[in-house]
Amino acid sequence: MSAPTPSPQPALVRALGRWTLTALVINGVIGSGIFGLPDDVARELGPHALWAYALAALCVGALMGVYAELGSRYPEAGGSYLWARDAFGRFAGIEMGWFVWLTRLASAAAAANLFVVYLGEFWPGATQPAVRAVILASLIGGLAFVNYRGVQAGARVSNIFTVAKLLPLLVLVLGGLLLASPAAPVPAPVSDPGAGNWLNAFVVLMFAYGGFETALIPLAEAKDPRRDVPFALLTGLIVIAGFYTLLHYVAMITVPDLAASERPLADAARAIVGDGAARFVAAGAMISTFGFLCAQLVAVPRLTYAFAGRGDFPAVFGRVHEQFRTPYASILLWGVLVFALALYGSFIWNAVLSVASRIVTYTMVCAAFVVLRRRAAPPGSWHLPAGHLLAAVAFAFCVLLITRMNRDHGVIVGVVGVIAAGNWLAVRRKQAS
């Protein structure tokens, strides 16, 4: 008697429409960093800061165009891991995958830490070690449970918190434009910025605009990625750049010594609404970081799912729940690792890890774009106008930013590269045995 044929692996559900992808782009970029961004840019560029937001948006727009074309070519889970693997082989794909994965894990852990910090504005005991651990476990575990039960539920929460995070920022922008009395500015520390100041500002802004790539990881669950990915990235960039620029302008006209402000949006809100500003900004930051975590959990577990599906990671992480049609093992892994990083690593540690990993992935994607463009595009995929030129612009921008990385970033890049190489060697040994 022959053995029964095993039942096929359940497929993921294509439930993410273009507006959900747009929400993932916005949620993946706008976290808590915007609440401290204006002073960093003002410190480098003074009154020229608004130009930096526009120029950085154009450079990031070129990079987004590269991602949009590649995303429309690959309607599968994995994003840049797949592109590097197809362009340069398994070793490059695994290296890319590890850099993307650790970038996103560290970003999520940093956001979870900041959620607790801002919660301390309402409940001072929240930052106590034992209480902090319980809050982190509840926050991350609750989101993991929602996403375990289905991608639609996780996407719905992400959509809701995209709107919720933009509302307080919109209130601050409108309040500043309509109600604030412009403060007498203090002379900026840099009135005539040099090339180094501009590059430092671009490093800050590059990573403030970064994170959009998260939305391209779960494309196996997108309804029509070939049409929706370019729409989501362009719409997301317009919304993000608009909010960043307007928020900086409001801070610039309401905070006299913006470059010296430790909490620029809080100071701007105080100038507009009075002493209740601290709680208003803390609430906005909590909503923003929670929305950011929602987007990470919808997207990032699909990376280890894609890894496992191509034999580059243990097969268990490629399993799909028969009822909920979610990569449940990868979701649980995400929850455990983010909790551990958030619990044992500080915000600064996680932020440095995220910065170092991201610049590597952006550079590799630009190189992969040139290689993959030589191959026939799938029918219906989007074609980036002047693609090679824009890819060259984005690549050059990334290389310039690499020159501003420090020794800590270099050490992290080296360590991640070695871990990924170990993963590659393990896969080779397994195949050879």
N, C-alpha and C positions, 0 to 999 in steps of 0.2 A: 504494500500500500504506500503510495507516494505521500510525501509530507505536504501539508496544506500550503498553498501559496500565501506569503505574508501580504497583509493589506497594504496598499500604497500609502505613502506619507501624505497627510492632509496638506492642502495648499493654503498659502496665505490668502487673505481676502483683500481684493482691490476696493478699498473703501475711502481712500484719501483723494478728495477733489482738489481743484485748483486753489480755492480759498483756504482750505485746510493746509495745503502746501505753503501758501503765502503766510499763514499764521505761524507755521513752523519756522519759516525764514525769519520773521520778525522776532519770534520768541527765542530763536537760537542766537540772535545778535543782541537784542536789548535785554540785558540782565540788570545787575545792580551797578555796573561800572559807570553808567551815565550819570549817577548821582555824585561821582567824584571826578568826572572827566573835564569840565570846563577849566578848573584851576590848573590842571596839568598842561593843557594846551596854551592857556594864557601865560603861564610861566615861561614858555619857550618863545611865543610869538607876539605876546602883548596885543596891540590893536589889529594885528594882521591875522588873528586866529580864525576869523570867519572864512578867509580864503582857504585856509588849510582844510576845513571841513569839505569844501567844494572840490578841491584838488584830490583829496583822499578818496572822496566818493567816486570821482572819475577813474582813478587807478583801480579801486576795488570793483567798479563797474566793468572794467576790462577783464578782471579776474572772474567776475560773475559770468560774463559772456562765455568764457572758456568752460566754466562749470555747466552752463546752460546747454551748450552744444553736446558735451560729453554725457550729461544727464539724459538728454533726449535720445541719445544713441543706445543707452543701457537701461531699459525699463525693468531692472532687477535690483535686489537688495545688495548693498555693498558700497556704492558710490566710488570714491577715488581708489579704494582698494582694488576694485575690478579693473579700473582704467590702467593703473600702474601694472597690474598683473598681466593684462593683455598686451600692453605696450612693451614691457621690459622683462617679463617672465615672473616666475613664482617668487624668487628671492625679493625682487623689488616690490611685488604685491604684498608680501608678508611684512616687509619693512614699512611700507606705506600704511598698511592696516594697523600696525602697532602704534605708529605715531598718531594716526587719527583717533584710535581707541583711547590712548592715554590722554590726548588733548581733551577729549570729550569727558572722560572720567574725572580728570582734574578740574575742569571747568565746573562740572556738576558739584563736585565736593566743595569747591570754593564758594559756589552759590549757596549750598546748604549751610555752610558756616556763617555766611553773611545773613541768611534768614534768621538764624538764632541771635546774631548780634543786634539786628534791628528789632527783633522781638523783645530784647532787653530794654528797649525804650518804654515798653508798656508793662513788662514784667521783669524787674531786675534779677530775679532769681533764675531766669532762663539760662544765664551764662554759667551757672554753677556746674562743675564737671558732670555730676550724676544726672542732674536735670537735663543738661545739654545732650547727654547721650540718649536719654529717653525721647527727647524732642526729635533728634535726628533719626532715631529708629522709627518713630511714628510717621514722620514726614516722608522719609524714603520708602519705608515699608508700605505706607498707604498708597503712594503713587504706583509702586510696583504691583500691588494687588489690583488696582484699577486697570492697569495695562495688561496684566495677566488674564483678566476677564474678557479682553477683546480690544482690537485696535480702534474700533469706533468709539468706545468709552474713553480711551486715552486721548484720542484726537479731539473729542468733544470738550474735555477738560482743558486741553491746550488752547482751543479756539476761544473758550470763555475767558481764560486768563490773558489771552492776547488783547482782547478788548478791555479787560479790567486793568491791565498794566498801562495801557495808553491813556485811559481816562484821567488819572491824576496828573500825568505829564501834560495833557491837553489843557487841563484846568490851570496849571502853572504857566503855560505859554500864554493862554488867553488873559489870565490875570495880570501877567507882566506887561503884555502889549496894551491892555485897556486901562489898567488901574494904577500901575506903578508910576511913581514920580522918579525920573532918572536921577541917580545919585551922582555927586561930583566924583569923577574918577580919580584914583590915585595913579600917578605916573607908573607905567609898566616897567618891570625890571629890565625888559629888553625892548628898546624902541626901534632898533634896526637889526633884526635877527639875521644871523649868518646861515650858511649851508648846514652847519651842525645843528642849529636850533630847529630848522625846518625838518631835518631828518629825524630828530628826536620826537618832534610833534607827530610826524607821520608814523613812527613806530607805535605811539600811543593810539593814534586814530586807526591804524591798520587793524589792531587787535580789538578796538572798540567796534569796528565794522565787521570783524570776523565772527564766524560761527554760522554763517548762512549755509555752509556746506552740510550742516547737520540734516537739513531738509531733504538732501539728495540720497541719504543712506537708505530710507525705507521705500524705494521706488517700486519694489515688488508689490506694494500695497497701494500704489497710486492708480487712480482710474485711467488717466491718459497722460503719462509722463512726457510723451513726445510733444504735446502741446502745452501742458500745464507748467512744466519746469521753467521755461523762459519767462512765462507770465509771472510766476510766483517770485522769481529772483528780481525781475525788473520792478514789479510793484513793491516788493519788500524794500529794495534799495531806495526807492523814492520816499516811502514812508519813513524809513530809518534816517536817511540823510536830512529830510525835512525836520524831523523832531530834534535831531542832534544840533542842527544849525540854529533853530529857533530857541532851543533851551540855552545854548551858549549866549545868544544875543540877549535873552532875558537876564541871564546871570551877569552879563557884561554891563547892562544899564542899571541894574539894581544893587550890585555888590561893588562898592567903591574900590576895594583892593582885592580884585578877583584872584590874582595870582597867589595871594597869601591865604586864601580861604581853604580850610580843611574840608568844609562841607558846603560847596558852592550852591547847590540847589536848595539846601536847607536855609542858607543865608538869603537866597533870592526869595524863597517862600516867606521868610520872616519879614522881609521888607514889604511884601504884598499883603500878607494876612495877619501879621503880628506874632505874638508869642506861641501860638498853637502850631507854628511851622514845623517844629521838630517832630511832633507826632504825625503831622500830615505827610512829611517826607519819609518817615520811618514806615508808615503804612504803605505808601507807594512803593518803597523799596522791597518790602516783604511780598507784595503782590507781584512785583516784577521778577524777583528771584524765584518765586513759586512757579510762575509761568515759564521761566527759563527751564526749570527742572522738569516740568511737564513735557516740553518739547524734546529734551534730552532723552527721556524715557520712551517716548514714542519712537525715536529714531535710532539711538545708539545700539540697543540690543540686536538690531538687524545686521549690524556689522559682524558680530561673532557668529550669528546665524549664517551669513554669507561665507565667512571663513570656514565653518564646519562643512557647508555644502560643497566646497571645493577641496575638501580633504586637508585643509591647512590648520585645523583646530580639532579638538576631540569631537567626535560625531554627536555626542549628547547635546551639544549646543546648537545643532541644526534641527532638533526635534520640534515638531509643531503639535500643539494641543489639539486633540481630536474634536473637542466641543468648541473651544474658544478660538481656534485657528490662530494662535499666537506662538511665537518662539519662546516658550515658557522658561526653558532652562537658561537661555541667554538673558531673559528679563530678570530672573532671580540672581544670576551672576552679576549683572549691572548693579542691582540693589545692594548686594553684599559688598562689592568693591567700593562703591561710592560711599557707603556708610563707613567703611574702614578708613578710607582716605580723609573723609570729613572729620572722623573722630580723632585720628592720630596725626593728621597734617594740618598745619595752620592755613589760613587764607593765602598768605604770601607764598608759602611753599607750593600750594596747588596752582596759584596764578603763574609762578615762574615756570613750572612744568608745562602748563598750557601754552604759554608764549613760545617756549623753545620748540615744542612739537609742531605747532601750527605753521611756523615759517617753513619748516621742512616740507610739509605736505603741500603747501601752496606752490613751492618751487617745482616739486616733482610733478604736480598736475599740469603745469605749463609745459614741461618737457614731454609728458605723455600725450598732450594734445597734438603736438607737432607730429609725433609718430603715428597716432591713430587717424589723423586727417588724411594720411596717404592711402588709407584703406577705404573701400566703398562704404558709404553711409547707409544704414538701414532705411528702407522706404518710410517716408513721413517724418524723419528726424529733422531737427532744426539746424540750420546752417548759419553760423556767426559771420556777418559781413566783416570783411577785412580781418578774418580770424587770425592769420599768422602775425599780422602787425599788432593786433591787440594782445595776443599771447606773448609777443616779444616785449611789449610795454609792461605787462603784468610780471613777466619773468625778471625784467630789469629792475622793476620796483622791489620785488622780493630780494634780489641780490643786494640792492642798496640797503635794505633793512637788515640783512644779515650782518653788514658791517657795523651795525649798532648793537649787536648781541654781545653779552658779556661772558665772562669765564663760567659762571654758573649755568648759563644756557648751553655752552659748549659741553660741559660735563653731562648735563641731562641728555642732550642729543646723543652723545657717545654711549651712555648707559642704555638708552632705549634701543639704539642700533644693535648693541650686543645681545640684548634680550630677544629681539626679533630674529637675529641670526641664529640664536639657539633654537628658536621655534622652527626655523627653516631646516636646520640640521636634523632635528627630531623627525620632521616629516620625511626627509630623504632616507633616514635610517629605517623608518617604518615601511616605506615603499620598497626598499632594497631587501628587507627581511622576508 
